[in-house]
């Protein structure tokens, strides 16, 4: 799976469009609202994870390789 933050953005806007559909019944709107809550919850976790990775990259940029033992391994081979 190769999802990107731009894919997340597309999913969020697609959900917004479903919620904005004026032809939906109240029951379907409630169902979509519950779905939106679940999507937002997962999206928040994805964004937090991306922020953590960005902060680790900044630490590496600021401090070089000496900081590597203190950072979680991201995207490389596992030992």
Secondary structure, 3 states (H helix, E strand, C coil): CCCCHHHHHHHHHHHHHHHCCCCCCHHHHHHHHHHHHHHHHHHHHHHHHHHHHHHHHHHHHHHHHHHHHHCCCCCCCCC
